[in-house]
Amino acid sequence: MPPLSAFQVAEANIRLLSGDDWAPWFVQQVDQALTSIHLSIYMISDHWRSPEVGKLNLVDSLVKAGLRGLTCRCIIDQPHNLNRRIPFNTKAARKLQAAGWKIRIMPTGKTLHEKILLLDKQLVVIGSHNISKASAISNFDTSLAVDSAALAERIYRQFWQRWRVAVPFVADVWLR
């Protein structure tokens, strides 16, 4: 089998996501997910609601998916304290965990900077969008949504490679 980085995807539907279309589309897709969500992301923030995008809260849609009983897993970068009392990623990860999500963090040494969403092992979203207010309203971010079982299978394997390296998220450790 060729390496993960070398393959062709035939018969894929591709959608370019940038500007104001990303956040509403994200919520719609998460709300329509039927079986699973796998998320590998640098930053996930829950402390905002944006009137610019219809008061959407992306973390709320992920929480609802966990509460619906979907298989939900998330890998995040190490929580960092960037002039904040609580390191970023911590509050959102706690909310997701409470909703049934399995959360892991990358150990120190390498930054997990990717932004990958895999829905129902079929739809892959790869790009520059974090789950944050800035990505929804003020950054110039671009992502591609690719509806392809072949690509999804490769991304799913990559996700599990990262999952094995990551360590379980323990909220109390990051709230000291």
Steps between C-alpha positions, in 0.01 A plus 500: 500500500638847416584742782221718641626800306481336155161398368227600261141573586245431229135594509527751784275795565709795617383822662719804564423659836612853573350820627157503656389161368724286719339524848136445393609215272703344783203506739268356235736213421564416866126510568442258210773253598356154557769278652832665582711811524879498515665836554870581512551869565742758634251728674143455615332783686160501667484848648327687223181549314512708190217722377688515170421135436156479655610425855647170392712321754703230333583325826128477585438308177783259587359456852157418355658238274653329801169512685327342196719194559737535205852360534695822559875530539720808506875556508610848605831669545641548848296764682698822504466795732515802271433776754187317607406371840393164352711360215326492164349167396428413864144631540382366165664162565324477837164574334558239233610240756186562704296430184667162442793599280832318540770769510875463468780754493830490321793469737761773504762495231292552189217742442177355364422776253275315258131572463323184385138398541374157394124442499346154471825366349397663173532880508845648563563867576862613488618858517596791718182545706528453874180471698512858616336837467795628299462222242127568476510879462837671479768273352559427135475121527437248226408134522399229256215261567548179304226238487704189426508162668855442370637822648299447819658157547850652473417782738342251741827301509699821551267597784565167676876540457474830686255358756752233601764768566266736684421467870163514673378848589455543875328833564622545857862488385447804275299708749769544765 
